[in-house]
Amino acid sequence: MPRARWPRCALILALVTAGACTHARPEARADASADAIANPVAEATAGDVPPVVDDYYPPDQEPGPPRWRVSEVDPRLVVREGSDELGFLEQQCAYDEPCGCLVAAEHRYRRRGDGWSITVVLPEVEIRRIVKRGTCIESCGHPMPPEPPSIRSLGAIAPTAVEIDVQRPRKVVKKRTCTDPLAPP
């Protein structure tokens, strides 16, 4: 009978672990209802996301000849050199830190007649520090360089056929720290 006990213990351990994981979700998804209110049709249009075709580098930092030039209509729109293909520069991060992106930006796409409607969600981030007594390691040791913006292909359309709406909902992020923080080696 020792074998019958092991699966039961494993099942109990798995259920306790799963319960611990679901217990942590409400804090991480606290703003999910705000996102749903901000754009109630986001899930219905998820199939309309244009493909990522390239990364964007400023002209003086691009490896090789320039592949994209900034549109005269909006600096977030770029035109591929030698073609009519229009691209949209996705901002990857809404709140950067030295160790990387703390809050990601969201982009929602919807086909609109002969063009696109793009909603960019860049939360206004409020940091709330939770300080515990004692020592802890804070920081990542060295700053991370930001990721280059991705370019999503909108097809061969005029820049005026793209409508960009920026939403800035409030988002509270809790950061845990201590009274005596240490930097990693």
Secondary structure, DSSP 8 states (H G I E B T S, - for coil): -HHHHHHHHHHHHHHHHHHHHHHHHHHHTTTHHHHHHH-TTTTTTGGG---EEEE---TTT-SSS--EEE-SS-TTEEEETTS--EEEEE--EEEEETTEEEEE-EEEEEEETTEEEEEEE--EEEEEEEEEEEEEE-S-SS-------EEEEEES--GGGEEEEEE--EEEEEEEEEEEEE---
